[in-house]
Amino acid sequence: EQFFTELSKWVLHERGHLKAVNVQHHKVGETNEPSIYRINDDLEYSVEIYEWSGKSWEPYVADDVQVQFYMMSPYVLKTLSNDKKGRFFTSFKVPDVYGVFQFKVEYDRLGYTSLSLSKQIPVRPFRHNEYERFIPAAYPYYGAAFSMAMPNTMRVCAMHTFV
């Protein structure tokens, strides 16, 4: 009898019914949601998940909700932390790959309705003026180019002094 009672509560969404609201993502230190990210940006993702108790929506508490930053396959897979008040959140660095990504939360747990959230966002490379001016790893190449240019410069200067 108890099994059928619990089953009917679940089927009629009186128990185990989940809903997600207030899905947000933004750069660390900002509050507005951007329309595009740049590679290597630090970002934060959060979602609020509530469970129907039969009378009201109560904060859902779990430690196995995950978000994927996904483009054909997941580049980032993070378990979301929670504040025991229904808010799940994490932060991570955008991968060094540009293209069209998705934030995906696909949550299936026995006895609960499934959650499937998805939001698409493009990721762009650095613009030509956003790179470092001098790259430290390239100093040997700078030195080689300078050393190759020096003998030619001295030869040209020596020819001008004799003329």
C-alpha positions in Angstrom: 0.0 0.0 0.0 2.8 2.4 0.9 4.6 1.6 -2.4 1.5 2.5 -4.4 0.9 5.6 -2.4 4.5 6.8 -3.0 4.3 5.8 -6.7 1.1 7.7 -7.2 2.6 10.8 -5.5 5.5 10.6 -7.8 3.4 10.1 -10.9 1.1 13.0 -10.0 4.1 15.2 -9.2 3.3 15.5 -5.5 6.7 14.1 -4.7 10.1 14.1 -6.3 9.3 16.9 -8.8 12.3 19.1 -9.5 12.4 22.5 -11.2 15.4 24.7 -12.0 15.2 28.5 -12.0 17.5 31.5 -12.2 20.2 29.9 -14.4 23.1 32.4 -14.6 26.6 32.5 -16.0 28.9 35.5 -16.1 32.6 36.4 -15.9 34.2 36.4 -12.4 33.7 39.8 -10.8 30.8 40.8 -13.1 27.0 40.3 -12.8 25.8 40.7 -16.4 25.5 37.7 -18.6 27.8 38.3 -21.7 26.7 37.3 -25.2 30.2 35.9 -26.0 33.2 34.6 -24.0 36.9 34.8 -24.9 39.2 31.9 -24.5 40.8 31.6 -21.0 38.1 33.8 -19.4 37.2 32.9 -15.8 33.5 32.4 -15.4 30.9 31.5 -12.8 27.8 29.3 -13.4 24.9 29.0 -11.0 21.4 27.5 -11.0 18.7 27.2 -8.3 16.9 23.8 -8.0 13.8 23.3 -6.0 11.7 20.2 -5.1 7.9 20.1 -4.7 7.1 18.8 -1.2 3.4 18.4 -1.9 2.5 21.9 -0.6 5.4 24.2 -1.6 8.7 24.4 -3.4 11.6 23.7 -1.0 15.3 23.9 -1.7 16.8 20.8 -3.2 19.9 19.5 -1.5 22.3 17.1 -3.3 26.0 16.7 -4.0 25.9 15.1 -7.4 24.6 17.8 -9.7 27.1 18.5 -12.5 27.5 21.1 -15.3 29.2 20.4 -18.6 30.8 23.0 -20.8 30.2 21.2 -24.0 31.1 21.4 -27.7 30.7 18.0 -29.4 32.2 16.5 -26.2 32.6 17.9 -22.7 35.6 20.2 -22.3 34.8 21.0 -18.7 32.8 18.8 -16.3 32.4 20.2 -12.8 30.3 19.1 -9.8 28.3 22.0 -8.5 28.7 23.1 -4.9 25.5 24.0 -3.0 24.6 26.4 -0.2 21.8 24.1 1.2 19.3 26.7 0.1 18.8 25.4 -3.4 21.6 27.4 -5.1 24.2 25.3 -7.0 27.3 27.0 -8.3 30.8 26.6 -9.6 33.5 28.5 -11.4 36.1 27.5 -14.1 38.3 28.8 -16.9 37.0 28.7 -20.5 39.1 26.2 -22.5 41.7 27.4 -25.0 39.4 26.3 -27.9 37.0 28.6 -29.7 33.7 27.7 -31.2 30.1 27.4 -30.0 29.8 25.8 -26.6 26.8 24.8 -24.4 26.3 24.8 -20.7 24.6 21.5 -20.0 23.0 20.2 -16.8 21.5 16.8 -17.2 20.4 15.4 -13.9 18.7 12.0 -13.6 18.2 10.6 -10.1 16.0 7.6 -9.2 12.8 8.8 -7.6 13.0 12.3 -9.1 12.0 13.9 -12.3 14.9 14.6 -14.6 16.4 18.0 -15.2 17.8 18.9 -18.6 19.1 22.5 -19.0 21.1 23.8 -21.9 22.3 27.2 -22.9 24.4 28.0 -26.0 27.3 30.5 -25.9 30.0 31.3 -28.4 33.7 31.4 -27.4 36.1 33.6 -29.5 39.9 33.7 -29.8 42.0 36.7 -28.7 41.8 39.7 -31.0 45.1 40.7 -32.7 45.6 43.6 -30.1 44.8 41.4 -27.0 48.0 39.3 -27.1 51.0 40.1 -25.0 53.4 42.5 -26.7 56.5 40.3 -26.1 56.1 36.6 -25.3 58.7 35.4 -22.7 58.9 32.0 -24.3 60.0 33.6 -27.6 63.1 35.4 -26.2 65.5 32.9 -27.8 63.9 33.6 -31.2 64.1 37.4 -30.7 67.8 36.9 -29.8 68.5 34.8 -32.9 66.8 37.4 -35.2 68.8 40.2 -33.6 72.1 38.3 -33.9 71.4 37.6 -37.6 70.6 41.2 -38.2 73.7 42.6 -36.4 76.5 41.4 -38.9 74.5 42.8 -41.8 74.1 46.1 -40.0 77.8 46.3 -39.2 78.8 45.5 -42.8 76.5 48.3 -44.1 78.0 50.7 -41.6 81.5 49.7 -42.5 80.8 50.3 -46.2 79.6 53.8 -45.5 82.7 54.8 -43.5 85.0 53.8 -46.4 83.0 55.6 -49.0 
